[in-house]
Amino acid sequence: MSIFKDCDIRGTVPEEITEEVAYAIGQAFASSFPERTTFVVGGDVRVHTPALKEALIRGITQAGGNVFDLGTVPTPLFYFAIDYLKAQAGIMVTASHNPPQYNGFKIGFRNRPPLPEDFAMLEERIKQHDFRESLKGDVSQVYLENAYLDFLTHLVPKPVQPLRIVVDCGNGCYSHLAPQFLKSLGYEVHELFCSFDGTFPNRSPNPAQAQNLRALSQKVQEVRAHAGVAFDGDGDRVVFVADDGKVLSGEEGMIFFIRYYFASFSGKKKFVYDFKCSSTVPEEVRKAHGIPIPERSGHAYIKRRLLEEGAIMAGEISGHYFFRELGRDDGLYAASLFLALLSNKQEPLSSIRVTFPQSYVTPDIRIPRKNRENLLPLLEERITTGTISRLDGLRVDWEDGWALVRKSVTEPVYTLRFEGKTPEAIPALVHRLLGSFPEIEKEVLEKLSLDLAEDNSFKALESKGH
Protein backbone atom coordinates (compact mmCIF):
# COMPACT_ATOMS: atom_id res chain seq x y z
CA MET A 1 0.00 0.00 0.00
CA SER A 2 1.38 3.42 -0.95
CA ILE A 3 2.34 5.88 1.79
CA PHE A 4 0.46 8.53 -0.24
CA LYS A 5 -3.13 8.54 1.07
CA ASP A 6 -6.12 10.68 0.10
CA CYS A 7 -5.62 13.15 2.95
CA ASP A 8 -1.97 12.84 3.98
CA ILE A 9 1.22 10.78 3.70
CA ARG A 10 1.76 8.07 6.30
CA GLY A 11 3.77 4.90 6.91
CA THR A 12 6.09 3.02 9.24
CA VAL A 13 9.65 4.12 10.00
CA PRO A 14 12.07 3.05 8.61
CA GLU A 15 10.32 0.41 6.48
CA GLU A 16 8.25 2.90 4.48
CA ILE A 17 9.34 6.38 5.51
CA THR A 18 13.01 7.36 5.65
CA GLU A 19 15.03 10.57 5.59
CA GLU A 20 15.52 10.02 1.85
CA VAL A 21 11.74 9.90 1.39
CA ALA A 22 11.32 13.07 3.45
CA TYR A 23 14.00 14.83 1.39
CA ALA A 24 12.28 13.82 -1.87
CA ILE A 25 8.89 15.00 -0.57
CA GLY A 26 10.43 18.37 0.27
CA GLN A 27 11.99 18.68 -3.18
CA ALA A 28 8.79 17.64 -4.96
CA PHE A 29 6.55 19.93 -2.90
CA ALA A 30 8.74 23.02 -3.34
CA SER A 31 9.20 22.27 -7.04
CA SER A 32 5.45 22.54 -7.58
CA PHE A 33 5.55 26.22 -6.49
CA PRO A 34 7.48 29.20 -7.89
CA GLU A 35 11.04 29.69 -6.67
CA ARG A 36 11.43 31.55 -3.36
CA THR A 37 7.96 30.52 -2.19
CA THR A 38 7.83 30.52 1.62
CA PHE A 39 6.71 27.35 3.39
CA VAL A 40 5.89 26.60 7.02
CA VAL A 41 7.28 23.38 8.54
CA GLY A 42 6.45 21.88 11.93
CA GLY A 43 6.85 18.51 13.60
CA ASP A 44 5.31 16.35 16.30
CA VAL A 45 7.00 14.65 19.29
CA ARG A 46 7.80 11.29 17.68
CA VAL A 47 11.38 10.15 18.13
CA HIS A 48 12.09 10.08 14.38
CA THR A 49 10.41 13.42 13.63
CA PRO A 50 13.48 15.71 14.09
CA ALA A 51 15.56 13.78 11.53
CA LEU A 52 12.66 13.56 9.07
CA LYS A 53 11.87 17.26 9.50
CA GLU A 54 15.50 18.22 8.92
CA ALA A 55 15.58 16.14 5.72
CA LEU A 56 12.27 17.60 4.57
CA ILE A 57 13.58 21.14 5.05
CA ARG A 58 16.76 20.29 3.13
CA GLY A 59 14.60 19.08 0.26
CA ILE A 60 12.47 22.23 0.25
CA THR A 61 15.45 24.59 0.32
CA GLN A 62 17.34 22.54 -2.30
CA ALA A 63 14.44 23.21 -4.69
CA GLY A 64 14.55 26.94 -3.97
CA GLY A 65 11.93 27.25 -1.23
CA ASN A 66 12.26 29.34 1.91
CA VAL A 67 11.21 27.80 5.22
CA PHE A 68 9.78 29.03 8.51
CA ASP A 69 10.71 26.23 10.95
CA LEU A 70 8.18 26.17 13.81
CA GLY A 71 9.91 23.47 15.86
CA THR A 72 7.74 21.00 17.80
CA VAL A 73 4.12 22.13 17.59
CA PRO A 74 0.57 20.73 17.49
CA THR A 75 -1.00 20.53 14.05
CA PRO A 76 -3.59 23.28 14.78
CA LEU A 77 -0.72 25.70 15.50
CA PHE A 78 0.85 24.65 12.19
CA TYR A 79 -2.35 25.58 10.33
CA PHE A 80 -2.56 28.84 12.28
CA ALA A 81 1.04 29.63 11.28
CA ILE A 82 0.31 29.36 7.56
CA ASP A 83 -2.31 32.12 7.91
CA TYR A 84 -0.38 34.19 10.47
CA LEU A 85 2.85 34.20 8.46
CA LYS A 86 1.01 34.55 5.14
CA ALA A 87 2.88 31.54 3.79
CA GLN A 88 1.61 29.86 0.63
CA ALA A 89 1.74 26.35 2.08
CA GLY A 90 3.44 24.08 4.57
CA ILE A 91 4.14 20.54 5.72
CA MET A 92 3.68 19.10 9.20
CA VAL A 93 5.73 16.01 10.05
CA THR A 94 3.33 13.82 12.03
CA ALA A 95 1.49 10.53 12.05
CA SER A 96 -1.31 12.03 14.14
CA HIS A 97 -3.04 9.29 16.15
CA ASN A 98 -1.10 6.34 14.72
CA PRO A 99 1.17 4.17 16.94
CA PRO A 100 4.78 5.30 17.63
CA GLN A 101 6.35 3.30 14.78
CA TYR A 102 4.47 5.45 12.25
CA ASN A 103 5.26 8.88 10.92
CA GLY A 104 4.05 10.97 8.03
CA PHE A 105 3.35 14.36 6.51
CA LYS A 106 0.28 16.59 6.55
CA ILE A 107 0.04 19.30 3.93
CA GLY A 108 -1.58 22.69 4.36
CA PHE A 109 -2.36 25.42 1.84
CA ARG A 110 -3.17 29.02 2.64
CA ASN A 111 -6.42 29.18 0.70
CA ARG A 112 -7.74 25.61 0.57
CA PRO A 113 -7.53 22.13 2.08
CA PRO A 114 -5.42 19.52 0.25
CA LEU A 115 -7.00 17.31 -2.39
CA PRO A 116 -6.24 13.66 -3.22
CA GLU A 117 -4.82 14.96 -6.50
CA ASP A 118 -2.17 16.92 -4.57
CA PHE A 119 -0.81 13.72 -3.05
CA ALA A 120 -1.03 11.85 -6.36
CA MET A 121 0.91 14.69 -8.01
CA LEU A 122 3.61 14.55 -5.32
CA GLU A 123 3.94 10.80 -5.67
CA GLU A 124 4.25 11.04 -9.45
CA ARG A 125 6.77 13.90 -9.27
CA ILE A 126 8.93 11.82 -6.92
CA LYS A 127 8.70 8.75 -9.18
CA GLN A 128 9.81 10.88 -12.15
CA HIS A 129 12.51 12.71 -10.13
CA ASP A 130 10.89 15.88 -11.37
CA PHE A 131 12.73 18.30 -9.08
CA ARG A 132 13.76 21.88 -9.77
CA GLU A 133 17.43 22.87 -9.75
CA SER A 134 17.72 26.18 -7.92
CA LEU A 135 19.73 28.39 -5.64
CA LYS A 136 19.25 27.11 -2.10
CA GLY A 137 16.48 28.73 -0.07
CA ASP A 138 16.69 30.19 3.44
CA VAL A 139 15.54 28.76 6.79
CA SER A 140 14.25 30.87 9.71
CA GLN A 141 13.32 29.62 13.17
CA VAL A 142 9.93 31.01 14.25
CA TYR A 143 8.18 30.37 17.55
CA LEU A 144 4.47 31.20 17.51
CA GLU A 145 3.16 29.59 20.70
CA ASN A 146 2.31 32.93 22.32
CA ALA A 147 0.71 34.32 19.15
CA TYR A 148 -1.38 31.16 18.79
CA LEU A 149 -2.60 31.24 22.39
CA ASP A 150 -3.36 34.95 22.09
CA PHE A 151 -5.41 34.19 18.97
CA LEU A 152 -7.42 31.56 20.87
CA THR A 153 -7.86 33.84 23.89
CA HIS A 154 -9.74 36.36 21.77
CA LEU A 155 -12.08 33.68 20.42
CA VAL A 156 -12.88 31.47 23.40
CA PRO A 157 -15.41 32.60 26.04
CA LYS A 158 -14.27 32.51 29.66
CA PRO A 159 -16.01 29.98 31.94
CA VAL A 160 -19.19 31.20 33.62
CA GLN A 161 -18.26 29.23 36.73
CA PRO A 162 -14.89 27.67 37.56
CA LEU A 163 -14.59 24.03 36.58
CA ARG A 164 -12.19 21.39 37.79
CA ILE A 165 -10.86 19.48 34.79
CA VAL A 166 -8.34 16.77 33.97
CA VAL A 167 -6.26 17.29 30.83
CA ASP A 168 -4.74 14.17 29.25
CA CYS A 169 -2.27 15.14 26.53
CA GLY A 170 -1.06 11.57 26.03
CA ASN A 171 2.57 12.85 25.97
CA GLY A 172 1.75 14.49 22.63
CA CYS A 173 2.13 17.94 21.11
CA TYR A 174 -0.27 19.80 23.42
CA SER A 175 1.54 18.63 26.58
CA HIS A 176 2.80 22.13 27.38
CA LEU A 177 0.33 24.44 25.67
CA ALA A 178 -3.04 22.94 26.62
CA PRO A 179 -2.62 22.99 30.43
CA GLN A 180 -1.09 26.47 30.24
CA PHE A 181 -3.94 27.85 28.15
CA LEU A 182 -6.77 26.27 30.11
CA LYS A 183 -5.29 27.51 33.38
CA SER A 184 -5.11 31.02 31.90
CA LEU A 185 -8.86 30.86 31.21
CA GLY A 186 -9.56 30.16 34.87
CA TYR A 187 -9.94 26.38 35.03
CA GLU A 188 -8.50 24.24 37.82
CA VAL A 189 -6.35 21.91 35.75
CA HIS A 190 -5.10 18.50 36.79
CA GLU A 191 -2.47 17.29 34.33
CA LEU A 192 -2.15 13.74 33.04
CA PHE A 193 0.67 12.63 30.71
CA CYS A 194 1.58 16.26 29.93
CA SER A 195 5.23 15.89 28.97
CA PHE A 196 6.69 15.23 25.52
CA ASP A 197 7.48 11.57 24.87
CA GLY A 198 7.35 10.28 21.30
CA THR A 199 7.25 6.66 22.43
CA PHE A 200 3.80 7.34 23.99
CA PRO A 201 4.52 5.17 27.06
CA ASN A 202 1.28 5.83 28.93
CA ARG A 203 -1.41 5.33 26.30
CA SER A 204 -1.98 5.12 22.58
CA PRO A 205 -1.98 8.50 20.82
CA ASN A 206 -5.51 7.68 19.62
CA PRO A 207 -8.05 8.89 22.22
CA ALA A 208 -11.06 7.87 20.11
CA GLN A 209 -10.91 4.35 21.56
CA ALA A 210 -12.35 4.44 25.06
CA GLN A 211 -10.02 1.74 26.36
CA ASN A 212 -7.10 4.16 25.84
CA LEU A 213 -8.64 6.61 28.34
CA ARG A 214 -8.96 4.41 31.41
CA ALA A 215 -6.38 6.44 33.35
CA LEU A 216 -8.19 9.67 32.46
CA SER A 217 -11.55 8.24 33.54
CA GLN A 218 -10.07 7.15 36.86
CA LYS A 219 -8.39 10.51 37.42
CA VAL A 220 -11.60 12.42 36.70
CA GLN A 221 -13.41 10.43 39.38
CA GLU A 222 -10.48 10.56 41.79
CA VAL A 223 -10.23 14.38 41.84
CA ARG A 224 -14.00 14.82 41.39
CA ALA A 225 -13.50 16.77 38.19
CA HIS A 226 -16.36 18.24 36.21
CA ALA A 227 -14.88 16.81 33.00
CA GLY A 228 -11.82 15.39 31.33
CA VAL A 229 -10.34 16.18 27.92
CA ALA A 230 -7.93 14.00 25.93
CA PHE A 231 -5.94 15.00 22.86
CA ASP A 232 -4.43 12.82 20.17
CA GLY A 233 -0.75 12.78 19.29
CA ASP A 234 -0.69 15.95 17.18
CA GLY A 235 -3.57 17.77 18.87
CA ASP A 236 -6.18 18.11 16.15
CA ARG A 237 -8.55 15.63 17.84
CA VAL A 238 -10.14 15.84 21.27
CA VAL A 239 -12.34 13.45 23.24
CA PHE A 240 -14.35 14.29 26.37
CA VAL A 241 -14.97 12.39 29.60
CA ALA A 242 -17.93 13.11 31.90
CA ASP A 243 -17.71 13.58 35.67
CA ASP A 244 -18.73 9.96 36.24
CA GLY A 245 -15.75 8.74 34.20
CA LYS A 246 -17.78 7.79 31.10
CA VAL A 247 -16.14 8.58 27.77
CA LEU A 248 -18.34 10.52 25.36
CA SER A 249 -18.49 8.96 21.93
CA GLY A 250 -17.77 11.13 18.89
CA GLU A 251 -21.50 11.39 18.24
CA GLU A 252 -22.16 12.48 21.82
CA GLY A 253 -19.52 15.19 21.53
CA MET A 254 -21.22 16.43 18.37
CA ILE A 255 -24.66 16.35 19.99
CA PHE A 256 -23.36 18.47 22.89
CA PHE A 257 -22.10 21.09 20.44
CA ILE A 258 -25.28 20.90 18.36
CA ARG A 259 -27.50 21.52 21.38
CA TYR A 260 -25.49 24.20 23.16
CA TYR A 261 -23.57 25.93 20.36
CA PHE A 262 -24.99 25.24 16.90
CA ALA A 263 -28.61 25.65 18.09
CA SER A 264 -27.89 29.23 19.23
CA PHE A 265 -27.39 30.40 15.63
CA SER A 266 -30.33 31.68 13.62
CA GLY A 267 -31.21 31.56 9.94
CA LYS A 268 -30.16 28.94 7.44
CA LYS A 269 -27.46 26.96 9.25
CA LYS A 270 -25.60 23.85 8.21
CA PHE A 271 -23.76 21.10 10.06
CA VAL A 272 -21.41 18.78 8.16
CA TYR A 273 -20.97 15.34 9.67
CA ASP A 274 -18.94 12.21 9.08
CA PHE A 275 -20.86 9.66 7.02
CA LYS A 276 -20.02 7.00 9.64
CA CYS A 277 -22.01 8.84 12.31
CA SER A 278 -25.05 7.44 14.05
CA SER A 279 -28.39 8.66 12.71
CA THR A 280 -28.77 10.53 16.02
CA VAL A 281 -26.48 13.29 14.72
CA PRO A 282 -28.54 14.41 11.69
CA GLU A 283 -31.69 14.00 13.81
CA GLU A 284 -30.29 16.43 16.42
CA VAL A 285 -29.29 18.90 13.69
CA ARG A 286 -32.87 18.91 12.38
CA LYS A 287 -34.23 19.39 15.92
CA ALA A 288 -31.98 22.45 16.16
CA HIS A 289 -33.60 23.74 12.92
CA GLY A 290 -30.41 23.09 10.99
CA ILE A 291 -29.47 21.34 7.77
CA PRO A 292 -27.42 18.13 8.21
CA ILE A 293 -24.91 17.47 5.44
CA PRO A 294 -23.18 14.06 5.27
CA GLU A 295 -19.63 13.88 3.94
CA ARG A 296 -17.12 11.08 3.53
CA SER A 297 -14.64 10.49 6.34
CA GLY A 298 -11.30 12.26 6.16
CA HIS A 299 -10.01 15.58 7.48
CA ALA A 300 -9.57 17.17 4.05
CA TYR A 301 -13.03 16.12 2.83
CA ILE A 302 -14.82 17.44 5.92
CA LYS A 303 -12.87 20.70 5.95
CA ARG A 304 -13.51 21.34 2.26
CA ARG A 305 -17.24 20.70 2.69
CA LEU A 306 -17.36 23.03 5.70
CA LEU A 307 -15.86 25.82 3.60
CA GLU A 308 -17.93 25.11 0.49
CA GLU A 309 -21.20 25.07 2.43
CA GLY A 310 -20.36 27.97 4.74
CA ALA A 311 -21.40 25.61 7.55
CA ILE A 312 -21.45 26.67 11.20
CA MET A 313 -19.68 23.51 12.29
CA ALA A 314 -18.56 20.04 11.26
CA GLY A 315 -17.63 16.92 13.15
CA GLU A 316 -16.06 13.51 12.74
CA ILE A 317 -16.59 10.65 15.17
CA SER A 318 -12.81 10.39 15.55
CA GLY A 319 -12.81 13.64 17.58
CA HIS A 320 -12.24 16.26 14.88
CA TYR A 321 -14.39 19.36 15.38
CA PHE A 322 -14.39 22.07 12.70
CA PHE A 323 -15.66 25.63 13.16
CA ARG A 324 -16.63 28.32 10.70
CA GLU A 325 -14.85 31.02 12.71
CA LEU A 326 -11.57 29.12 12.25
CA GLY A 327 -12.19 27.62 8.81
CA ARG A 328 -10.65 24.41 10.15
CA ASP A 329 -10.46 22.09 13.14
CA ASP A 330 -8.51 22.73 16.34
CA GLY A 331 -8.44 20.39 19.34
CA LEU A 332 -7.63 23.05 21.92
CA TYR A 333 -10.25 25.46 20.62
CA ALA A 334 -12.87 22.69 20.62
CA ALA A 335 -11.95 21.70 24.17
CA SER A 336 -12.06 25.30 25.40
CA LEU A 337 -15.43 25.97 23.78
CA PHE A 338 -16.87 22.71 25.11
CA LEU A 339 -15.78 23.55 28.66
CA ALA A 340 -17.10 27.11 28.42
CA LEU A 341 -20.49 25.78 27.31
CA LEU A 342 -20.44 23.21 30.13
CA SER A 343 -19.59 25.91 32.68
CA ASN A 344 -22.87 27.61 31.79
CA LYS A 345 -24.91 24.55 32.84
CA GLN A 346 -26.20 23.81 36.31
CA GLU A 347 -26.38 20.05 35.78
CA PRO A 348 -23.24 17.88 35.50
CA LEU A 349 -22.07 16.49 32.18
CA SER A 350 -23.11 12.98 33.23
CA SER A 351 -26.71 14.17 33.62
CA ILE A 352 -26.62 16.02 30.30
CA ARG A 353 -25.27 12.94 28.59
CA VAL A 354 -28.13 10.67 29.63
CA THR A 355 -30.58 13.02 27.87
CA PHE A 356 -28.90 12.31 24.52
CA PRO A 357 -30.87 10.06 22.14
CA GLN A 358 -30.17 6.35 22.35
CA SER A 359 -27.94 4.91 19.69
CA TYR A 360 -26.98 1.33 18.97
CA VAL A 361 -24.00 1.90 16.72
CA THR A 362 -20.87 -0.22 16.80
CA PRO A 363 -17.30 1.00 17.19
CA ASP A 364 -15.19 0.91 14.03
CA ILE A 365 -14.35 -2.67 13.10
CA ARG A 366 -11.11 -2.99 11.12
CA ILE A 367 -10.23 -5.95 8.93
CA PRO A 368 -7.17 -6.31 6.64
CA ARG A 369 -7.55 -5.42 2.97
CA LYS A 370 -4.80 -7.78 1.86
CA ASN A 371 -6.17 -10.37 -0.60
CA ARG A 372 -9.58 -8.63 -0.40
CA GLU A 373 -9.02 -5.74 -2.79
CA ASN A 374 -12.31 -6.40 -4.66
CA LEU A 375 -14.51 -6.74 -1.58
CA LEU A 376 -16.64 -3.63 -2.22
CA PRO A 377 -17.78 -4.49 -5.78
CA LEU A 378 -18.32 -8.12 -4.77
CA LEU A 379 -20.51 -7.05 -1.86
CA GLU A 380 -22.54 -4.71 -4.04
CA GLU A 381 -23.21 -7.52 -6.52
CA ARG A 382 -24.70 -9.68 -3.78
CA ILE A 383 -26.87 -7.10 -2.01
CA THR A 384 -30.51 -7.49 -3.05
CA THR A 385 -32.31 -5.35 -0.45
CA GLY A 386 -31.93 -1.89 1.05
CA THR A 387 -30.77 1.44 -0.34
CA ILE A 388 -27.15 1.71 -1.44
CA SER A 389 -25.00 4.82 -1.08
CA ARG A 390 -21.47 5.18 -2.46
CA LEU A 391 -20.56 8.52 -0.85
CA ASP A 392 -17.85 6.81 1.19
CA GLY A 393 -17.26 3.16 0.40
CA LEU A 394 -20.47 1.14 0.42
CA ARG A 395 -23.35 1.88 2.77
CA VAL A 396 -26.66 0.01 2.80
CA ASP A 397 -29.69 1.40 4.63
CA TRP A 398 -32.59 -0.82 5.69
CA GLU A 399 -35.63 0.01 7.80
CA ASP A 400 -34.08 -1.54 10.89
CA GLY A 401 -30.55 -0.14 10.52
CA TRP A 402 -27.57 0.35 8.25
CA ALA A 403 -24.17 -1.14 7.43
CA LEU A 404 -21.07 0.61 6.12
CA VAL A 405 -17.81 -0.77 4.76
CA ARG A 406 -15.12 1.58 3.47
CA LYS A 407 -11.41 1.71 2.80
CA SER A 408 -9.46 3.46 5.54
CA VAL A 409 -7.58 6.52 4.28
CA THR A 410 -4.75 5.99 6.79
CA GLU A 411 -4.30 2.20 7.10
CA PRO A 412 -4.41 -0.86 4.76
CA VAL A 413 -7.72 -1.98 6.24
CA TYR A 414 -11.46 -1.88 5.64
CA THR A 415 -13.47 -0.09 8.31
CA LEU A 416 -16.97 -1.43 9.02
CA ARG A 417 -19.72 0.05 11.14
CA PHE A 418 -23.29 -0.98 11.89
CA GLU A 419 -26.27 0.73 13.53
CA GLY A 420 -29.51 -0.97 14.51
CA LYS A 421 -32.69 0.00 16.30
CA THR A 422 -31.75 -2.46 19.04
CA PRO A 423 -28.41 -3.99 20.08
CA GLU A 424 -29.78 -7.41 19.19
CA ALA A 425 -30.23 -6.28 15.59
CA ILE A 426 -26.49 -5.81 14.99
CA PRO A 427 -25.55 -9.47 14.26
CA ALA A 428 -28.44 -9.69 11.78
CA LEU A 429 -27.14 -6.57 9.99
CA VAL A 430 -23.65 -8.08 9.86
CA HIS A 431 -25.10 -11.23 8.32
CA ARG A 432 -27.19 -9.25 5.84
CA LEU A 433 -24.07 -7.48 4.58
CA LEU A 434 -21.53 -10.30 4.79
CA GLY A 435 -23.56 -13.50 4.61
CA SER A 436 -22.04 -14.35 1.22
CA PHE A 437 -18.57 -14.18 2.79
CA PRO A 438 -18.81 -16.42 5.89
CA GLU A 439 -15.11 -16.15 6.80
CA ILE A 440 -15.26 -12.35 6.82
CA GLU A 441 -18.59 -12.42 8.67
CA LYS A 442 -17.06 -14.59 11.38
CA GLU A 443 -14.00 -12.32 11.63
CA VAL A 444 -16.18 -9.21 11.97
CA LEU A 445 -18.41 -10.76 14.63
CA GLU A 446 -15.37 -11.89 16.62
CA LYS A 447 -13.77 -8.45 16.43
CA LEU A 448 -17.08 -6.82 17.35
CA SER A 449 -17.38 -9.05 20.39
CA LEU A 450 -13.87 -8.11 21.53
CA ASP A 451 -14.40 -4.40 20.82
CA LEU A 452 -17.61 -4.31 22.82
CA ALA A 453 -15.94 -6.10 25.71
CA GLU A 454 -13.21 -3.43 25.83
CA ASP A 455 -15.03 -0.30 24.68
CA ASN A 456 -17.67 1.05 27.07
CA SER A 457 -19.05 3.59 24.57
CA PHE A 458 -21.49 1.17 22.94
CA LYS A 459 -22.45 -0.40 26.25
CA ALA A 460 -22.92 3.02 27.82
CA LEU A 461 -25.26 4.05 25.04
CA GLU A 462 -27.05 0.73 25.31
CA SER A 463 -27.64 1.18 29.04
CA LYS A 464 -29.71 4.35 28.68
CA GLY A 465 -33.08 2.95 29.58
CA HIS A 466 -32.81 -0.39 27.73
N, C-alpha and C positions, 0 to 999 in steps of 0.2 A: 504494500500500500504506500502511495506517495506521501511524503511529508507535507506536500502542498494541499491543504484542505480548502473548503469553500470559504471559510471565514478567517483562517490564519494558517501558520506553518507550525507543525508540531511533530516531534518524534523523540526517540530515546537517544541518550548520550552514552557512549560515543558511536553506537551502532548505526544510527541514522543521521544524527546531527553532530558535526565536528566544527572545529575552527575554520577549516577550509570551506565548509558549506556556508558558514556565517559570512566569511569574506566574500564569497561569490554572490550571496544575497545582497550584501552591501553594494558591490559593484553593479549588479543588475538593476537594483532599485535606483541608485543615483544616475545610472546611464539612461533611465527612462524619463529624466527631467533635464532641463537645460543646465549647462555648466554653471557653477557657483550658486545653485539652489541650496537653500539652508534647510537642514533636516534636524529634527529632535530625536535623540536616542536616550532611552532609559532601560533599566534592568531590574529584575526581581532579586530575591534573596538566595536563589538556588546556587549550589556550590560551583557549578560550571558556568554560571552567568557572566562573571567578570571576564573570563577568557573569551567567551563567545561575543560579548559586547565589544571588547577591544578589537577582535577580528572583524566584526561588522563595521565598526567605525573606520578601520583601515581600508575596507572595501569601498565605503562611501567616499572617503577622501581621495582614494586612488582614482576614482572616476570623476573627480572634480567637484564633489559636493562639500559644502561646509556643514559642520556638526555642532549643535548645542548638546553637550553631554550632561544629562540630569543626575547621573549617579544611580543610586538604588532608590526607587520610587514605586508607589502603587500605580497601577494602570490608569485610574482616573486622573491622577496628577499628570501623567504623560499626555493624556488627551487635553487637559487644561493647558499644558505648556505649549501645544501646537497653536492654540488660539492666542494665548498670552504673548508669545514671542513672534506671532505672525509668520510662523514657518509654513512652508508649503505642505510638508508631510513629515512623517517620522516612523520609527520602528521601535517597539518595546520588546526586549528580550525576556520572554516569560513562557511558561507552560501552564499558567493560570492555576486551575484546580487539579491538574494531573499529579500523579505520584512523583517523588523526588528524582527518579531516573529519567524523567522527561524534561525537555526544554523546547523552546520554540520562539516564534516571532509574531507579534501582532503589528499590523500596519494601520496607521492613521493618516487621513488627509484633512486639510484645513476645511474644505467645503463639502465633503461628502464621506459616507462610510465606504469601506472597501467592498469591491464586488468580486465574485468568483473569477471573473475574467482577469482581474489584477494579479491574482495568484497564478493563474494559468500562464499569463504573459511572463511573469518572473521565472517560472519554471522553464518555459521555452527559451527565454533569453540566456539562462544559465546553461541549458543543454547546447545551445549554439555558440556559447562563449561570446555572446554579443555584448561586449563591454567597451565603453568609451575610453580612449587614451586621452589623458588630460593632465594639466598641471595639478599638483596635489592640493586638495582643499584644506581649510583650517578647522581646528577643533577648539571650542571654548567650554570651560566648565561653568555650568549655571545651576544654582540651587534655588528652587522656587517653593520650598515647603511653606515659608511664611506667606508668600503671595497667594498660594493655593488656599491655605486656611483662612486668610483674610477674605478671599472670594467667597468661601462657604459661609463665613460669619455674617456676611451681608445678605445671604439668602435664607438662612435657617432661622426659624422663630425660636426664641428662648423658651425653656419649659415654663408652664404655668405654675406648676408646683414641683419642688425638687424630687427627683427620682433616684433611687439606688439601683445601679445597673452593674452587670458583669460584662466585661468586654473580652472576648476570646479572639485574639488575632492569629491563633494557630501558628505562631512564629513567622508569619508572613510579612508582607510589605507595609501593612498598617500598624505594625507593632509599636512604633513610636508616635506616629501622628494621631491615630484614633483616640487613645486614652487622653493625650494632651488636649485635643480639640474638644472632646466631650466634657472634660473637666472645666475647660474655659467657658462652656455654656452653662455651667452650674450643676452638673450631675455629680453624684457621689459614685465614683468609678472604682470598681474592683477589677484588677487586671488578671488575666489568665493567658499564659503563653504569649506574652507581649515582649519578646526579644527576638531578634533576627536569628534564624537557624534554618538554612536551606536543606537540611536533612529531614525537617518536619518530624522531630522525635516524639512529639506529644499527641498528635492526631494527624489524620490525612488532611491535606490542604483543601479537600472538598467538603464544605459544611452542609451540602444539600442532602447528605445521607445522615439520618438522625443518629445512627449508631456512632458517628464520629463526634457527637456533641454530648456524650455522657458526662464528661468532666464538667462541661459548662452547665448542664442541667443540675448536677449535684451542687455546684458552687452557687447557683441562683437560689436554690432552696436553703443552702447552708447559711448564707448571709442575709436571707430574706429579702432578696432583690425584687424590684418591681418587674424587671425584664432582663434578658440576656441578649447580646448580639454577637454573632460570629461571622468573621470574614473569611473569604477564600485566600489562596496563596498570593494573588496579585491585587486583591482588594476591590474588584469590580462586582463581586457578589456578596450578599449579606443574608443571613438567616436569623430568625428571631426565636427566642425561648420565653415562654410565659412564666409568671411567678410561681406556678406549681411545678416547674421543670419540664413541661411538655413543649416539644419542638413544633413550631408552626410550619406546616407544609408551605410550599411555594404558593399554592392556591390561597391558603389562609392569609399569607402575607399580602397578596393582591387584594383579597376581599377587605382586609383592614384599610388599605389605602383607598379602595373604591368607596367604602362607606364614609370615611372620615376626612378624605382629601378630595378625591375626584367628584364626589356628590356635591361639594360646596360650590362648584363652578356652574354657571348658568349658560343657556343657549345650546347650540349644537356642539356637543362634546363627544370625543371619541377616545376609546381605550383599545390599544392593540395588545393582543395576548397570544402567547405561545400555543400553537395548535395542539400540543399535548395536554393542555389544561383540562381539568374537570369541567363539566358543563355548568358547574356552580358559578364559575367566573363570568361568562357572558350573561347568565341570569342575573347576577348582582349588578352588572353594568346596566342592564335594561331597567332594573328596579331604581337605579340612580338616574334614570332618564337619559342614559347615554347610549352610544352606538358601539357595540362590541365588534372588533375587527380581528379575525384570526390571521395569523401569519406563521410561516414555517419556522421551526426552531433554528436558532443561530443568532449570535449577537449582531452581525452585520445586517441580516434580514430584518430583525425587529427594529433596529435603529433606523434603517432606511424607511421602513413603513411609518414609523413615528413621524419622521420629518415630512414624508410625502403627504400624509393625512393631516398634518398639523394637530396631531393628537395631544391630549392633555398628559397622558401617561401611557406606559407600556410595561409589560411584565413577562418574565419567563419563570417557569417553575423551578429553575435551577438557582434562583435568587438574584437574577438581574432585574433591576428596576430602573426604568428610563423616564425622564421628565422633560416636558416641553421647555421649561425655563433653562435647562442645561443643553438640550439638544442631544443628550446622550445619557448613559447610565453612570452611576457613581455610588459605590457601596457606602461611603461615609456620609454622603448627603442623604441617601435613603434611610440610613440608620438614624441620623439626626432628626429628620422629618418625622419618622415613625415615633420616636421617643417624645418629640414635642406634641404630637397628636395624642399620644397616650397620656401625657402629663395633664391634658385638658379633661380627662375622664375621671369620674368619681369611682367607677368600678374597676377592679383589677383586670389585667389582660386575660387571666384564666376565665373570668366570668364573661368577658366580651367574646372570647373564642367559642364558648359553648353555644352562643347565639348564631354562629355561622351555619349555613345550610349543610345538611349531611351529604357526604360524598363517599362513594365506594369505588375509589380509583386506586389502581395498584401503583407501587413505585415503578420506576424504570426497570425493565428486565433486559439484560444485555446478553446476547448470544453471539458467538464468533461468526464472521462472514466468510471465513476461509472455506472453500469448496461449496459455498452456497450463494455464489454471486448472482444467480438467476432467481433467487427466492421470490422477489416481488412480482415479476411477471407470471411465475408459476402459480403463486397464490391467487392472483387476479383471475387467471383462467378457471380456477376451481370454485370461485365464489359465485353462488347462484342466488343469494338473497341479500337484502340490505342495500344501502346507498353508498356508493364508492366515491371517495375524494382522493385526489392525487396532489393536493397542495404541498404535502410534505410526506413523501413515502406513499404508503397505502393505508387509508383509513376506511373502515366500513362501519356505518351507523345502522343499528337495528332499533326497534321500539324499546327493547329492554336493555340497551347499552351500546357500547362501541368498542372497536379494537383498532389499534394503530401499530404498524410496523414500519420502521424507517431506518435509513442508514445514518449512523452517527457521523457528525462532521468532524469529530476529533479523534475517534478510535476506530479500528477495523472491526466493528461490531454492528449488529442490528439492535436497535432499541425498540422494545415492545411495551405497550401500555394498554390497559383495559379498564373500562368503567361500566359498572352495572347498577341497576336500581337496588339490588341487595348484594351483600357480600357473597351469598351462595350462588349468585348468577355468574361470578367470574369464571369458574372452571368451564361452564357451558359456553361462554364467549371464547375462551381459549380453544375449546374443541371446534367451535364453529369456524374459527379462522384457520386452525392448523390441523384439523382432523385428517386431511389428506397427507400429512407429513407426521406420522405417529412418533418418530424419533425426536423431532423438534418439539412436538407437543409435550412429550414427556419431559424433555429438558427444561422447557419453559415452566411447566407446573412445578418441577423440583426447585428451580431457582426462585419461583414465586413463593413457595413454601418457606424457603430459607430466608428470603428477604422479609417476609411478614413476621418471621420469628425474631428478626433482629431490629426491624424498623418499626417504631411505635406510631409512625404517622398514620398509617392505614388503620391500625387498631384503635388509635385515639379517635379518628373520625367515626369508626364503626361503633364506638361505645356511646355516642351521643344519642341516647334514647332508644337504641335498638340492641 
